[in-house]
Amino acid sequence: MIIFVFLFTIVILITLELISRRDDVRNLKVSFSLDMDLVEPGEVFTLRYVVANPGFLPVLSVGLGLQLEDVFTVCEEDAWKDRHLSGNIVDHRFYLLPHGIFSGKIRLSVNTRGMFDLGRCYMDKSDLLGLSSLIDAWDMGVRVICTAKTTDALEYKTLGGLQGNASVRRFIHEDPSMLMGYRDYTGHEPMKYISWFQTAKTGKLTVRNFDHTVGQNVTLLVDMNTQNRRYMENCLSLTRTVCEQLEEDKIPYAIYSNGDLHFLREGLGRAHLLMILRRIGLSKPAGYYSFASLVEDRISKSMGLDSYIVITPEPDEDVDTAIRFLQAHVDTEIFVLYGKEAAS
C-alpha cells in the first residue's frame, strides 16, 4: 500500500512537472504604470509594476529584471539599492502561488528634456520543481516626457508694461469690461463718457473711467530656426518660464512657432499650460519655415491689440527685420528674449 501511494505521488509530481513546463502555464501577466507621465528635470516620479500568476500551479521561482535607460536616476534609499540595484538593472526574486500577485515600485527622476522609454523587462520563470526555466524579454511599454527646465535669466519685471503701461486702439463704443470706476467731469472728456445715473446720484457731472490696458493679452512668437542646439534648448526654457509667469499673473496668452511647438490659441489655466509643457518636452527641436513668414501670418490674422513676446535663439538680421516689421503693425512694445543670453 505504501509503495502504491509512493508511486502514485511520483506519477502525480511527474505529470504536474510536465504540465508546468508548458509555456502557457508559466504565462505570467506583467503590467507597468507611472504616477505621472509629464515631469520636469529632477522631479521624482514612481514606476509601479505588478506580476500576476493566473494559473492553477505555483511558480516557485521568478526573477524579474528591469533594465532602465541610462537617463534615469533611481531615487531609493541605499539599503534598497544594495538589495535590488546592479548598475541600471533592478532585480527582484520571488515566488507566486496560484492566482498570486507580486507588486513593486521604484522612484525615478530624469534630468534631460525629451520623451524616454523606461526600458526593458526580463523575466526568468521556473517550472514546478525548479529543474528548468523560461526566459522572456520585452519593452516595458511606458514612456515619460520631461519638459524643459526653468531659467532665471528672464527679467520678467520688464513685462509689467504688458498690462500697466500700454495703450491700445480705441473703438467707437467702449468695452464695458474696461470700466474701472467714475470721476468728476473736467470738461475735456467726450459727452458719451458721462454717466447720467451717477450724475443724478452725486448731483454733479460724473464720467466713466476706462482702463484701456485691462483687455491686453499676450502672444508668444517662438523662433526655432537655429543650428545651435544649446541656444534652442535655452529658448525652450525661456518659453516655459514666460508661460508659467503669465499663468501666475493671470494674463491670457497664445503661442505660435515656426517649429514643432506649432500653435496654441489664447488661453489660461492648468490644462493650457500642460499642453505647452508637453509640446516643449516632445520638441526635436527644428524650424520648418522662416520667422518672417511666421510674423506675416500673425499680422494677417491679428488686429494689432495683443502684446508680443519674441523668443529667438540669437540676434539675426532677418529676425530683427521681421521684429521691426511686426512693431510697425502693433501698438505695444515688443519684448525680445534671446536663447544665447539665457543661462545654460
BELTA-V528928 format. One record per pair of residues at least 4 apart in sequence whose C-alpha atoms are under 6 Angstrom apart, sorted by sequence separation. I is the first residue (numbers start at 1). J is the second residue. D is the distance in whole Angstrom. If there is no record, write none. Layout:
BEGIN
I_J_D / I_J_D
END
This chain:
BEGIN
4_8_6 / 13_17_6 / 16_20_6 / 81_85_5 / 85_89_6 / 96_100_5 / 126_130_5 / 161_165_5 / 199_203_6 / 257_261_6 / 268_272_6 / 270_274_6 / 274_278_6 / 279_283_6 / 298_302_6 / 316_320_6 / 20_25_6 / 85_90_5 / 127_132_6 / 199_204_5 / 246_251_5 / 257_262_5 / 84_90_5 / 126_132_6 / 199_205_5 / 84_91_5 / 126_133_4 / 199_206_5 / 256_263_4 / 125_133_5 / 255_263_5 / 125_134_5 / 255_264_5 / 124_134_6 / 254_264_6 / 35_46_6 / 124_135_5 / 195_206_6 / 254_265_5 / 34_46_6 / 123_135_6 / 194_206_6 / 195_207_5 / 254_266_4 / 34_47_5 / 123_136_5 / 194_207_4 / 253_266_5 / 33_47_6 / 122_136_6 / 193_207_5 / 253_267_6 / 33_48_5 / 122_137_4 / 193_208_5 / 252_267_5 / 32_48_6 / 121_137_6 / 252_268_5 / 32_49_4 / 121_138_5 / 31_49_6 / 120_138_6 / 121_139_6 / 261_279_6 / 31_50_5 / 120_139_4 / 121_140_6 / 30_50_6 / 68_88_6 / 120_140_5 / 185_205_5 / 30_51_5 / 67_88_6 / 119_140_6 / 185_206_5 / 29_51_6 / 67_89_4 / 184_206_5 / 185_207_6 / 29_52_5 / 66_89_5 / 183_206_6 / 260_283_6 / 28_52_6 / 66_90_5 / 183_207_6 / 314_338_5 / 28_53_5 / 65_90_6 / 117_142_6 / 118_143_6 / 182_207_6 / 307_332_6 / 309_334_6 / 311_336_6 / 313_338_5 / 65_91_5 / 117_143_4 / 182_208_5 / 304_330_5 / 308_334_5 / 309_335_5 / 310_336_5 / 311_337_5 / 312_338_5 / 313_339_4 / 314_340_5 / 64_91_6 / 116_143_5 / 182_209_5 / 259_286_5 / 309_336_6 / 311_338_6 / 313_340_6 / 64_92_5 / 116_144_6 / 181_209_5 / 259_287_4 / 63_92_6 / 115_144_6 / 180_209_6 / 258_287_6 / 259_288_5 / 63_93_5 / 115_145_4 / 180_210_5 / 258_288_6 / 292_322_5 / 62_93_6 / 114_145_6 / 179_210_5 / 258_289_6 / 62_94_5 / 75_107_5 / 114_146_5 / 178_210_5 / 61_94_6 / 62_95_6 / 75_108_5 / 113_146_5 / 178_211_5 / 61_95_5 / 74_108_5 / 113_147_5 / 219_253_5 / 223_257_6 / 60_95_5 / 73_108_5 / 113_148_5 / 217_252_5 / 218_253_5 / 219_254_5 / 220_255_5 / 221_256_5 / 222_257_5 / 223_258_6 / 224_259_6 / 59_95_6 / 73_109_5 / 217_253_6 / 219_255_6 / 221_257_6 / 59_96_5 / 72_109_6 / 58_96_6 / 72_110_5 / 58_97_4 / 71_110_6 / 58_98_5 / 57_98_5 / 56_98_5 / 55_98_6 / 54_99_5 / 53_99_5 / 53_100_5 / 52_100_6 / 52_101_4 / 51_101_6 / 68_118_6 / 69_119_5 / 163_213_6 / 51_102_5 / 68_119_5 / 50_102_6 / 67_119_6 / 50_103_4 / 67_120_5 / 49_103_6 / 66_120_6 / 49_104_5 / 66_121_5 / 48_104_6 / 65_121_6 / 48_105_4 / 65_122_5 / 47_105_5 / 64_122_6 / 47_106_5 / 64_123_5 / 46_106_6 / 63_123_5 / 46_107_4 / 63_124_5 / 45_107_6 / 62_124_6 / 224_286_6 / 225_287_5 / 45_108_5 / 62_125_5 / 224_287_5 / 44_108_5 / 44_109_5 / 61_126_5 / 43_109_6 / 42_109_5 / 42_110_6 / 223_291_6 / 41_110_6 / 42_111_5 / 41_111_4 / 232_313_6 / 231_313_5 / 151_237_6 / 150_237_5 / 149_237_5 / 218_306_6 / 220_308_6 / 148_237_5 / 217_306_5 / 218_307_5 / 219_308_5 / 220_309_5 / 221_310_5 / 222_311_5 / 223_312_5 / 216_306_6 / 218_308_6 / 220_310_6 / 150_241_5 / 235_339_5 / 234_339_5 / 21_127_5 / 40_146_5 / 20_127_5 / 37_144_5 / 38_145_5 / 39_146_5 / 40_147_5 / 20_128_6 / 37_145_6 / 38_146_6 / 41_149_6 / 231_339_5 / 231_340_5 / 17_128_6 / 147_277_6 / 147_280_6 / 147_281_4 / 146_281_5 / 145_281_6 / 166_332_6 / 114_281_5 / 115_282_6 / 113_281_6 / 114_282_6 / 153_342_5 / 153_343_6
END
